[in-house]
Amino acid sequence: MPGTLYIVATPIGNLQDMTARAIEMLRSVDVIACEDTRHTRKLLNAYDISNKLVSYHEHNEQERSDELGRLLIEGKSAAIVSDAGTPGINDPGFRLVTKAHEIGARVVPIPGAVAFVNAVIASGLPTDSIFFGGFLPAKTGERKKRLLEVKNIPATLVFYETPHRIEASIEDCLNVLGDRKASIARELTKLHEQIITGKLSFLRSSLSSARPRGEYVLVIAGDGGTGEAEPKQGNIADRISELEAEGMDRKSALKLAAKEFGLSRSEAYRDFQNQRTDN
């Protein structure tokens, strides 16, 4: 029988966020694949973990996935960790997980910290629907194109950004998306953790007076910039019919239409019945 691949989340800053289960799994596996062996060794030393380490990063991902796949075929166990946070979330891991599934190995996630999740829950923006877009493109033209693609998504938008591009990215967000409510978070869980919320114009002015340091998470309100959808106008019965024509069932269509029209579910159902009768 093939072995098991463990996808192990590690702290994004504060070492105390390491879970007991993650420690146990890392102590038990035959090999640990990591982005930077020196960086991960410091973490492992803090918890008296001395298992074998191998590098696994964007430059050797294909080759190393094949090697680790052969170990799994032999029935051995492996864990993959990133420098911080959860492997596969803007970090290497996808190829190895795919390989494990292909050979029939068991894949077990060991949950823990994810930077964008912590930034969203601390932002004060809606968390019922979230779009995570990873890093925005480095070039302004491509970045604006990407922002146009996500402009009308009815969900809180979340991106990662580097310190030397954060000001330019906020400027582009302001120009493309409008002056929406937003939040930026950096150094999460660390000594100099900082979370700033306000309109994009406020964030721009806040950054202009400070020297950006540390990777940022940029959280932006969806639905036109308020964090809540602007109520639709018109006939709710027609909107529900449109949603049903797109393949949505009546219950789900009613729920979504109610949200779009700024109504409670009971109000939406009553209007739906009345408008359908009138027609």
C-alpha positions, 0 to 999 in steps of 0.5 A: 500500500502507498504511504501517506502525504501530510500537508502540514500548516506551520506558523505565519509568524508566532511560533506558539501557533504551531499545533500539537497535531502538526508537531506529532505528524512532523515527528512521525514521518520519514521525510519532510519536504520544505521550501528552505531547509535552513528556515524550517530547521529553526522551526523544527529545532524549537520543537525537538524535531530531527526528521530528515529534511529535503528541499521542495521549491518552485525550481525543483518542484517537478523533480522532487515530486517524482522522488517523493512519489516514489517514496510514497509508492514504497509505503513511506510517509512524507510531510510538506511544509512551506516557510510559513502558513499552509502549503499550496496557498501561494506556495509549492505543494500542488504538484506533490499533492496531485502526484500523491493522488495519482499513485493512490497515496493517502493525502491528509491535511493538518490545518493551521494558519493562513495569512489571508484568512486571518486578515479577512476576519480582522478586517471588518469586511463581510466574510460570508463570501470571499474571493482570494486572488493570490498576488496581483500582477507586478506590472501596472497594465496587467494589474489593472486588467486583473482588477477589471476582471474581478471588479463585479465579483459580489464577494470580499476581494483578497490579495497578497502584495509585496512591500515595494508594490503595495502603494502602486497596487492601492493606487490602481485599486482606487482607480479601477474599483473606486474608493471602496472600504478596505483593509491592509494587514502586515506582519500578522501574529508578529511583534509589529503586527499592523491592521489598517482599515478605511477607504482605499484613499485613506490607506493610500495616505496612510502608506505614504507617510510610512515605510512599507515593511513585510508582506501585505494582505490587501482586503477590499469590499466587493459589491461596489465598494460598501461591503454590502451589495447595492439593492437591485431595482426592478421585478424580483420575480423576473430576477428569480426566473433569470437565476432559475434559467441559469440552473439555480434551484428555486430556493437558492434563487430566492435566497440570492435575489433577496440579498441582491434586492436588500430584502429579507427572505420572507419579504422577497418571497412575498414580493415574488408571489405578488409580482407573479400573481400580477403577471 
